[in-house]
């Protein structure tokens, strides 16, 4: 089954649904995932997107036998991951188990990666004879650093959950039975933030990390927030010692 998109309040969830093949992604999953992200982008009330999967494994990457076909059809795995990274909403990968190959880049494209102690990862590209695509290597270097990127790409070393947290692949680590609770708490925290500031700072932090910052665009977004009703609501709620109610305007 293709990935499923679900909405609840300010939070969207995409669920991978192929547990019998470790949630390996097939060619027809790529346009579904991209359309799901575009749908989230159109929903201005959605502030958080959770990416999760069914079964024991988070995702075992892309069906390597289909790589050449996907490239020739113009909808590559890397293009799909770039769309995930550019999602307007803040993204959380809920990693309950193994995450392998291209799926490691899919997780790195998310803003937060919450892992279970049962998680592990490895990048077998060199072992398979595959040269990884540019944006994926850029994400590895910008998120994990050059030395760790080389360690994972050039040796195919498998990391357990604690090693994933230590190298920065995981932003949060939880016991298996507490993963859902940890993801839900993080999603609720983020969804309570002011939408203009949230989406703007996410976008610009990613651009800064990739060396493509635009100071004029940052200044415009700063001014937009200064003039917003949300800023006035945030200040008023602070003074009144209550939870602010933001509307994204």
C-alpha positions as CSV (number, residue, x, y, z in Angstrom):
1,X,0.0,0.0,0.0
2,X,1.1,3.6,-0.7
3,X,1.9,6.0,2.1
4,X,-1.2,7.3,4.0
5,X,-1.8,10.9,4.9
6,X,-4.0,11.8,7.9
7,X,-4.8,15.1,9.6
8,X,-5.8,15.9,13.2
9,X,-6.0,19.5,14.3
10,X,-2.6,21.2,13.6
11,X,-0.7,17.9,13.0
12,X,-0.5,15.8,9.8
13,X,0.8,12.3,9.7
14,X,2.2,10.3,6.8
15,X,2.4,6.6,7.5
16,X,4.5,4.1,5.4
17,X,2.4,0.9,5.0
18,X,4.6,-1.9,3.7
19,X,5.8,-3.7,6.8
20,X,6.2,-7.0,5.1
21,X,9.1,-5.6,3.0
22,X,10.5,-3.4,5.9
23,X,8.6,-0.4,4.4
24,X,10.9,-0.3,1.3
25,X,9.8,2.5,-1.0
26,X,8.7,1.7,-4.6
27,X,8.6,4.0,-7.6
28,X,4.8,4.6,-7.2
29,X,5.4,5.8,-3.6
30,X,7.5,8.8,-4.7
31,X,4.7,10.9,-6.4
32,X,2.3,9.9,-3.5
33,X,4.8,11.2,-0.9
34,X,5.4,14.4,-2.9
35,X,1.7,15.1,-3.3
36,X,1.2,14.4,0.4
37,X,3.8,17.1,1.2
38,X,2.2,19.5,-1.3
39,X,-1.2,18.9,0.4
40,X,0.4,19.7,3.8
41,X,1.9,22.9,2.3
42,X,-1.6,24.0,1.1
43,X,-3.1,23.5,4.6
44,X,-2.0,26.7,6.4
45,X,-3.5,25.3,9.6
46,X,-1.0,22.4,9.7
47,X,2.1,23.2,11.7
48,X,3.7,19.8,12.2
49,X,4.1,16.8,10.0
50,X,5.0,13.4,11.5
51,X,6.5,10.7,9.3
52,X,6.1,7.2,10.7
53,X,5.7,3.6,9.6
54,X,4.0,0.4,10.4
55,X,5.8,-2.7,11.7
56,X,9.3,-3.4,13.0
57,X,11.3,-1.2,10.6
58,X,11.0,2.5,9.9
59,X,12.1,2.1,6.2
60,X,14.7,0.1,4.3
61,X,15.2,2.7,1.6
62,X,14.4,2.5,-2.1
63,X,14.0,-0.6,-4.2
64,X,17.5,-0.6,-5.8
65,X,16.3,-2.6,-8.8
66,X,14.0,0.4,-9.7
67,X,16.6,3.2,-9.4
68,X,17.4,3.4,-13.1
69,X,13.7,3.5,-14.0
70,X,12.9,6.2,-11.5
71,X,15.8,8.4,-12.8
72,X,14.6,8.0,-16.4
73,X,11.0,8.9,-15.5
74,X,12.1,12.2,-13.9
75,X,10.8,11.5,-10.4
76,X,13.9,10.4,-8.4
77,X,14.2,9.4,-4.8
78,X,16.4,12.4,-4.2
79,X,13.9,14.8,-5.6
80,X,11.2,13.3,-3.2
81,X,13.5,13.8,-0.2
82,X,14.2,17.4,-1.2
83,X,10.5,18.0,-1.2
84,X,10.3,16.6,2.3
85,X,13.1,18.9,3.5
86,X,11.3,21.9,2.0
87,X,8.0,21.1,3.6
88,X,6.5,24.3,5.2
89,X,5.5,22.4,8.3
90,X,8.0,21.3,10.9
91,X,8.7,17.6,10.3
92,X,9.3,14.8,12.8
93,X,10.5,11.3,11.8
94,X,9.3,8.7,14.3
95,X,12.0,6.0,14.0
96,X,10.8,2.8,15.8
97,X,13.3,0.5,14.1
98,X,15.8,0.0,11.3
99,X,16.4,2.8,8.9
100,X,18.6,1.9,6.0
101,X,20.0,3.3,2.7
102,X,18.1,6.2,1.2
103,X,15.7,6.1,4.1
104,X,18.5,7.6,6.3
105,X,18.5,10.6,4.0
106,X,14.7,10.8,4.2
107,X,15.0,10.9,8.0
108,X,17.8,13.5,7.9
109,X,15.5,15.7,5.7
110,X,13.1,15.9,8.7
111,X,13.6,18.7,11.3
112,X,13.5,16.2,14.2
113,X,14.3,12.5,14.4
114,X,12.9,10.7,17.4
115,X,14.3,7.2,17.7
116,X,13.5,4.2,19.7
117,X,16.3,2.2,21.5
118,X,15.4,-0.5,19.0
119,X,16.5,1.6,16.0
120,X,19.6,1.0,14.0
121,X,21.0,2.4,10.7
122,X,23.5,1.9,7.9
123,X,24.2,3.3,4.5
124,X,25.2,0.5,2.0
125,X,25.6,2.6,-1.1
126,X,29.3,1.8,-1.7
127,X,28.7,-1.9,-0.9
128,X,26.0,-1.9,-3.6
129,X,28.0,0.1,-6.2
130,X,25.8,3.1,-6.0
131,X,27.1,6.7,-5.9
132,X,24.7,8.7,-3.7
133,X,23.0,11.9,-5.1
134,X,24.3,15.4,-4.3
135,X,21.6,16.7,-2.0
136,X,21.7,13.5,0.1
137,X,25.5,13.9,0.7
138,X,25.0,17.6,1.5
139,X,22.4,16.7,4.2
140,X,24.7,14.1,5.7
141,X,27.6,16.6,5.9
142,X,25.5,19.5,7.1
143,X,23.6,17.5,9.8
144,X,26.4,15.0,10.9
145,X,29.7,16.6,9.8
146,X,32.2,15.5,7.2
147,X,34.0,12.9,9.3
148,X,30.7,11.1,10.3
149,X,29.4,11.3,6.7
150,X,32.6,9.6,5.5
151,X,32.4,7.0,8.2
152,X,28.9,6.1,7.2
153,X,29.2,6.4,3.4
154,X,32.6,4.9,2.9
155,X,32.5,2.0,5.4
156,X,28.8,1.0,5.5
157,X,29.1,0.8,9.3
158,X,26.0,-0.1,11.2
159,X,25.1,2.2,14.1
160,X,22.8,1.3,17.0
161,X,20.4,3.8,18.6
162,X,22.8,5.2,21.1
163,X,25.4,5.7,18.4
164,X,22.8,7.4,16.2
165,X,22.0,9.8,19.0
166,X,25.7,10.4,19.8
167,X,26.6,11.4,16.2
168,X,23.5,13.6,15.8
169,X,21.4,11.4,13.6
170,X,18.7,11.2,16.2
171,X,17.6,14.4,18.0
172,X,15.7,12.5,20.6
173,X,16.0,8.9,22.0
174,X,13.2,7.1,23.8
175,X,12.5,3.6,25.2
176,X,10.4,1.6,22.6
177,X,7.2,1.9,24.7
178,X,7.7,5.6,25.1
179,X,8.3,6.5,21.5
180,X,4.7,7.5,20.6
181,X,4.4,9.5,23.7
182,X,7.7,11.4,23.0
183,X,6.7,12.1,19.4
184,X,3.2,13.3,20.5
185,X,4.7,15.6,23.2
186,X,7.2,17.1,20.7
187,X,4.5,17.6,18.1
188,X,2.2,19.3,20.5
189,X,4.9,21.6,21.7
190,X,5.8,22.7,18.2
191,X,2.2,23.0,17.1
192,X,1.6,25.5,19.9
193,X,4.1,27.9,18.4
194,X,3.4,31.0,16.3
195,X,3.1,29.7,12.6
196,X,4.7,32.7,10.9
197,X,7.8,32.5,13.1
198,X,7.8,28.7,13.1
199,X,7.8,28.2,9.3
200,X,10.0,31.2,8.6
201,X,12.8,30.2,11.0
202,X,12.7,26.6,9.9
203,X,13.1,27.7,6.3
204,X,16.0,30.1,7.0
205,X,17.8,27.8,9.4
206,X,17.9,25.1,6.6
207,X,19.2,27.7,4.1
208,X,21.8,28.9,6.5
209,X,23.0,25.3,7.1
210,X,23.4,24.8,3.4
211,X,25.2,28.1,2.9
212,X,22.3,29.7,1.0
213,X,21.1,32.3,3.5
214,X,19.3,35.3,2.2
215,X,19.6,38.2,4.7
216,X,17.1,40.4,2.8
217,X,14.5,37.6,2.9
218,X,15.2,37.0,6.7
219,X,14.7,40.8,7.3
220,X,11.4,40.7,5.4
221,X,10.2,37.7,7.5
222,X,11.3,39.4,10.7
223,X,9.4,42.5,9.8
224,X,6.3,40.4,8.9
225,X,6.4,38.9,12.3
226,X,6.9,42.3,14.0
227,X,3.7,43.5,12.3
228,X,1.7,40.4,12.9
229,X,-1.3,39.9,15.2
230,X,0.4,36.8,16.5
231,X,3.2,38.8,18.0
232,X,0.6,41.0,19.8
233,X,-1.2,37.9,21.0
234,X,2.0,36.4,22.2
235,X,2.9,39.4,24.2
236,X,-0.6,39.7,25.7
237,X,-0.7,36.0,26.6
238,X,2.7,36.4,28.3
239,X,1.5,39.3,30.4
240,X,-1.8,37.5,31.2
241,X,0.0,34.3,32.0
242,X,-2.1,32.2,29.6
243,X,-1.5,30.0,26.6
244,X,-1.5,32.1,23.4
245,X,-3.9,31.4,20.6
246,X,-2.0,31.9,17.3
247,X,-3.7,32.3,14.0
248,X,-0.8,32.7,11.6
249,X,-1.4,36.3,10.7
